[in-house]
Amino acid sequence: MLALRAAGVDDPEIARRFRRSPGYVKRVALLAGIDRPHDGHRERLTPLERRVLKWRDQGARPQDVAWRFRRSPEHIARVERLARYKLAQRAG
């Protein structure tokens, strides 16, 4: 939507293309321009990665975290490894 707006396409046309109202297009543009606070080093992590790390750092076992997300413990371990890798890349 923002790219179309920047290209000069008017809001009613953008709304038609996305099957939304012109008001929705305006709200998206407004909200996209608002600065969001960042969580420092964790800003590049997905919500799942942040929650898995939070629970694991609090001592939860992978089996417990897996149950919460209805995923396998192996999946949670992969998510945790990827998140820790991302943090290590950011720090180094």
C-alpha positions as CSV (number, residue, x, y, z in Angstrom):
1,M,0.0,0.0,0.0
2,L,2.7,2.4,0.9
3,A,4.6,1.8,-2.3
4,L,1.4,2.4,-4.3
5,R,0.8,5.6,-2.4
6,A,4.4,6.7,-3.0
7,A,3.9,6.0,-6.7
8,G,1.0,8.5,-6.7
9,V,-1.9,6.0,-6.8
10,D,-4.9,7.5,-4.9
11,D,-6.4,5.9,-1.8
12,P,-9.7,4.8,-3.4
13,E,-7.8,2.9,-6.1
14,I,-5.5,1.3,-3.6
15,A,-8.5,0.3,-1.5
16,R,-10.1,-1.3,-4.5
17,R,-7.0,-3.3,-5.3
18,F,-6.8,-4.6,-1.8
19,R,-10.5,-4.9,-1.3
20,R,-10.5,-2.5,1.6
21,S,-12.0,0.9,2.3
22,P,-10.1,4.1,1.6
23,G,-10.2,4.8,5.4
24,Y,-8.3,1.5,5.9
25,V,-5.6,2.6,3.5
26,K,-5.3,5.9,5.3
27,R,-5.0,4.1,8.7
28,V,-2.3,1.8,7.4
29,A,-0.3,4.7,6.1
30,L,-0.7,6.5,9.4
31,L,0.3,3.5,11.5
32,A,3.2,2.6,9.3
33,G,4.7,6.0,10.0
34,I,4.7,5.7,13.8
35,D,8.0,4.8,15.4
36,R,7.8,1.7,17.5
37,P,9.9,1.1,20.6
38,H,12.5,-1.6,20.1
39,D,13.5,-4.2,22.6
40,G,17.2,-3.6,22.0
41,H,19.0,-6.7,20.8
42,R,15.8,-8.7,20.4
43,E,14.2,-6.5,17.8
44,R,15.1,-8.9,14.9
45,L,13.5,-11.9,16.5
46,T,10.1,-13.2,15.6
47,P,7.4,-13.2,18.4
48,L,7.8,-17.0,18.6
49,E,11.5,-16.8,19.0
50,R,11.2,-14.1,21.7
51,R,8.7,-16.1,23.7
52,V,10.6,-19.4,23.4
53,L,13.8,-17.6,24.6
54,K,11.9,-16.0,27.5
55,W,10.5,-19.3,28.7
56,R,13.7,-21.2,28.2
57,D,15.6,-18.4,30.1
58,Q,13.2,-18.8,32.9
59,G,14.0,-22.5,33.1
60,A,11.1,-24.1,31.1
61,R,12.0,-27.4,29.5
62,P,11.7,-27.7,25.7
63,Q,8.8,-30.2,26.2
64,D,6.9,-27.7,28.3
65,V,7.4,-24.9,25.7
66,A,6.5,-27.3,22.9
67,W,3.2,-28.2,24.6
68,R,2.2,-24.5,24.7
69,F,2.7,-24.1,21.0
70,R,1.5,-27.6,20.0
71,R,4.8,-28.3,18.4
72,S,7.4,-30.9,18.9
73,P,10.3,-30.4,21.4
74,E,12.6,-30.7,18.4
75,H,10.9,-27.8,16.7
76,I,11.2,-25.7,19.8
77,A,14.9,-26.6,20.0
78,R,15.4,-25.5,16.4
79,V,13.6,-22.2,17.0
80,E,15.8,-21.6,20.1
81,R,19.0,-22.4,18.2
82,L,18.1,-20.0,15.4
83,A,17.1,-17.2,17.9
84,R,20.4,-17.6,19.8
85,Y,22.3,-17.6,16.5
86,K,20.6,-14.4,15.4
87,L,21.5,-12.8,18.8
88,A,25.1,-13.9,18.5
89,Q,25.3,-12.4,14.9
90,R,23.9,-9.2,16.2
91,A,26.3,-9.0,19.1
92,G,29.4,-9.9,17.0
